[in-house]
Amino acid sequence: MSEEKNNMAEEEMTVELELEDGSTVTCAVVTIFQVKDKDYIALLPLGQSGEEEEEGDVWIYRYSENPDDPNEEPNLEYIEDDEEYEAASDAFDEFLDSVEFDELVSDEEDA
């Protein structure tokens, strides 16, 4: 049973995004994070086979949920303000740095 829990924890959450041209892209959810009382989501576009794209571009959107209806789909909004996008991008970079540090520390502990 614990193996089943591990498999569930390792499953990647994905979302389908509809682009301006009407096409859809499947993206892996990297993380949801907060900056100045606003929530943001970092998405990694997946290729046709469900694998990560080679460029490794991460898309950042403003993220919100309807507190009155938890079953409703979350809302993703394009960030048009340069300062807001920069703040969200910097926060995501800090997240990546902390994850890399955590992985480095856990790798050293395993050795």
Secondary structure, DSSP 8 states (H G I E B T S, - for coil): -HHHHHHHHHS--EEEEE-TTS-EEEEEEEEEEEETTEEEEEEEEB-TTS-B-SS---EEEEEE--TT-TTS--EEE----HHHHHHHHHHHHHHHHHHHHHHHHHHHHH-
